[in-house]
């Protein structure tokens, strides 16, 4: 496994899809199968494409910052900061599994909205 390549692929995949090009992201970075664990997205590549195309239509002015990227074995973890219309902000943690050909084949995520007030001075990212 090429950890640096997998890290670059994870960021490229997520950024391309998030910015409105999910079909190209699938064609570029995904292998023969794509197992989806997010309960709001259909399993497989078409569910992923449909979800991100809808997000682009509904929220074209969203933005993403990649805060951390960690790789180990066949897994990559991304820690992101997303800003949506109305300054609605989220922290996400995405996990990607890679197949033997260096292609993404599985995805998990957790999303948390950044609250307006915190009991500590630390950011969530």
Secondary structure, 3 states (H helix, E strand, C coil): CCHHHHHHHHHHHHHHHHCCCHHHHHHHHEEEEEEECCCCCCCCHHHHHHHHHHHHHHCCCCEEEEEEEEEECCEEEEEEEEEEHHHEEEEEEEEEEECCCCCEEEEEEEEEECCCCCCCCCCCC
